[in-house]
Amino acid sequence: MASFYYACALLQVENVNLFKSNIMDERIWIYTLSKELSNEQLVDFKNRCQNFVSGWTAHDVSLDASFELYQNRLLIFKVNEDKYNASGCSIDKQVRFVKELEQAFSVELLNRLLVAYENNHQVEVMKASQVKDLLNSNTISANTLVFDNTITQSSELNTKWKQPLQSTWLVKYLN
């Protein structure tokens, strides 16, 4: 009987929206961390991100911005553009900040060939060049959930962010 309740609890967790917000749709940018950070580094990383979004501006106007660090591997910046749009200059500020994070933590964030995937409800990261080997070793499969970090709206986080590998650009590695 206990295993039945455990299974029901798992099902409830799976159906919960991971990203709750009072804002219907925010513009987002997602970056994959190439490696795990220590607990000490995570505190510093999150503090720096909080400081950045608190002072993030576009044309000297504060942006209604926030960030999330999903499972400590996927950095998500969000801007409520109902109040003020992120401009080219503000996006440049974000990229410069991300480069600073890369330097400070010796981590890659701008490498678009890093692929985040779900393994036992945990985020794992591989290089695109490793996909074929991981498929051959059965570490991943056509049904492995892969994160599509090209989405640009927060509404897509619960509907389009996780896709089976066979439904992504990685399908080319399947025989």
N, C-alpha and C positions, 0 to 999 in steps of 0.2 A: 504494500500500500504506500509506503514511503517513497518508493521509486516513481509511482504514479504522480504524487504531488510534486516531486522533483522535476519530472518531465513537463508537467503543467506550468511550473514556475519558469522553466527554460523557454517554453512556448510564449509565455507572456513577455519575457524579456526580449525575445526576438521580434515581437510585434510592436514594441515601443518605438516611437520616433526618437532617434538618437539626438537630433538637433532641434531643440525647442527654441522658439523665438516669438516675441510678440509681433515681429515684423514679418509680413507675408513673404517678401522676397528681397533678399539682399544680394548685392554683387559680391562674388567671392573669388579668391585666388588660393590655390592649394599647392603646397610644396612638400615633397617627400624628404624626410631626413634619412641620409644614407646609413646612419648607424644609430644605435641606442645611446642615449646620454645617461650619465650617472645621476643619482638622485640630487646630488649637489648641483650638478650642471643644469638639471631640469628646473630647479628653483631659479637659478640665474637666468636661464633661457626665457622662462615665463615672465619673470620680472622685466626683462628687456622688452619683450613683446608687449606687455601691458603699458610700459612707458611709451613705446612707439605709438600704439593706437590711441593713447590718451592725448598725444601731441600731434597726431597726424592731421595735416591740413591740405586744403586745395585752395589756392589763391587767397591764402591767409584766413580762410574760413575753416573752423574745426569740422572734421568729418565725424559722423555718427558711426564710429568704427569699433570693432571688437575682434577677438581672435579666439581660436580653440586649438588645442593640441590633442588631436584624436589619437588615443592610445600611445601617446608620446612619440609617434612616428610621422604624423601628418599634420602640418601646420596650415591652418585655415584662417585667412584674414577675411573679414566681412565689413561691408559698408552699406548702410541704409541710404540709398540714393534718392529716397523720397524727400529727404531733407536737403542734401547737396551732393552733386555728382563728384565722383573721383575723377580728376583730370589727368592729362598726360603727365604733368609735373608731379602730381601726388603719387601716381603709379611709379614714376621714376624714383621718388623718395622711398617707396616700399622696396623696390628692387635693390637700391643702395643699402637699405637696412638689412635685407636678406643676405646680401654679400658680406656685410659686417658680421652677421650671425655665423656665416660659413667660416670666416676667419677666426672669430672668437672661440668657436667650438670645434674647429677642425672637422667640419661636417659638410657634405654636399647637400644643397637644397635646390639649386637651379639646374641640376642635371635631369633633363627630361627623359633620359634613358633608364632612370631608376623606376622600377615597377613595384608598386605596393600590392600585396595580395593578402587574402585572409587564410589563415591556417589555424584550425581549432579555435576560432573566434579571436585570434590575435593577428595583428598586422605584422607581416614579414616583408622584407624588401629584397629584391634581386635586381641585377642588371639585366637589361633586355637580352644581352648576349648569353645569359645563363638559362634562358627559358627552355631551349631545346634539351639541354642536359637535365634540367629538373623534370621535364616531361618524360624523358627516357628513364629516369630513376623513379618515376611515379611519385615524386615529391609533390608535384602539382598535376592537375588533369584539365581536360577541356571544361570541366564544371567548376574549377577553382574560381572563387570570386576575386576579381581584379578591380582595383580602384581606378576610376576614370577621373584623373585630376585635371581634365580639360573643361569640366563643367564650370559654368560661370554664375549660376544663380543658386542661392541657398535652398530654394524649393526642390532642386534636383538632388540634394544630398540624400534624401530618403527614397528617391525613385530611380535615379540613373547612376549614382556614384559607384555602386558595386554591381559589376556585370560578370557573368561567366566568361572565362577566358575565350571560349569559342565565339563570343559575341563582340570581341574587341579586335583591335588591330593585330593582336598577338596570334590570331587564328592562323596566320601564315606559318607558324611553327608546328601546327598539327599535321600529321601525315594522313 
